[in-house]
């Protein structure tokens, strides 16, 4: 039903989550990230409360492994859940309950962890990680998109995916990018990738406009000088 990854950029400290699913609006329920703290994906018969709880644990000083273990002991019906986390040190952790749907699994890499359920095959999470690690000098958003594409190329879900999302946090209290395709009969990863290509060149400008609009050189609208 879902495959995803959470990751950290070692160079910038930025965190990101990328996810896709056969279900609608997957990113609205599964993607969680906080600047300076980490990123979490909570999926498989999703309990959206688990993402903020994991972030709260990490913000309170726990590493990813301790935070995920704490949530595992506190969560309700935890045997149905998958939780993926990366912390401020780049350490990762993942829990997949025994009631995860269909073919499920997870894989770890440097500053990244991927997990999925109802997969076409068990190799998909490792393919996602390899896709992320394939271009270490690229922007974190580019790497997340590459990872989703690699997972899809490796088989993806057992059926077609219909929604996807990309979330990035960096230095400020709000997501610097939060791009979603909530439903399509076409490829949602392609839709999010197209949105990212448009948004990426403007990302820093949107942050600057929020912090100090007087320093923004242009708002990019008719009549703006």
C-alpha positions, 0 to 999 in steps of 0.5 A, a space after each residue: 500500500 505504501 513505500 517511503 523513505 526518511 532522510 537527512 542531508 549531512 551537508 546542510 542538516 535538512 530533513 526530508 520525507 518522500 512517500 507514495 501509495 495506492 491510497 489517496 493523500 498519503 502524504 497528509 497522513 504519513 509525513 512528519 518532519 521538524 527542522 533540527 530534530 528529524 523526520 518520521 514516516 508513520 504508515 501501514 494502517 496509519 496512525 498519524 499520531 505516531 509521527 508527532 510523538 516520535 518527533 517529540 521524543 527526539 526533540 526531547 533528546 532521544 536518538 532515533 532508535 530510542 524514540 522508535 522503541 518508546 513509541 513502539 511501547 506506547 502506541 495502540 495496535 502497534 503490531 499494525 504499524 510501520 515507523 521510520 525515523 532519522 535523527 539530527 545525527 543521521 542515525 536511523 531506526 525502523 519498526 515494522 509490526 508483524 501485521 504489516 500488509 502483504 510483502 513488507 520490509 525495510 532497508 537502511 543506508 547512510 542518513 536514510 531508511 526506507 520501508 514499505 508494505 504491500 510491495 511487489 517484492 522485498 527488494 523495493 526498500 533496498 532499491 529506494 535506499 540505493 536510489 537515494 545514495 546514488 547522487 550524494 552531492 545533489 539537493 536533498 529533494 532531488 535525492 528523495 525523488 530519485 529514491 521514489 523513482 528507483 523504488 517504482 522501477 524495482 516493482 513498487 507496490 503490488 498494484 498502481 500508486 495514486 498519491 505521493 508527497 515530498 516534505 523538506 524542513 530546514 532551519 525554520 519552523 515550517 516546511 520549506 517544501 511540502 509538495 503533494 499529489 493527492 490522487 491521480 490515475 497517472 504516476 503521482 511520483 512524476 507529478 510531484 517531481 514536476 512540481 519539485 522542478 518548478 518549486 526548487 528554484 524558488 525555495 530560498 526566495 519563499 523562505 526569504 520573503 517570509 523572514 524579511 520581505 524587504 530583502 526579497 528582490 522580486 515577488 515574481 508577479 506582474 507589476 513587481 519591480 
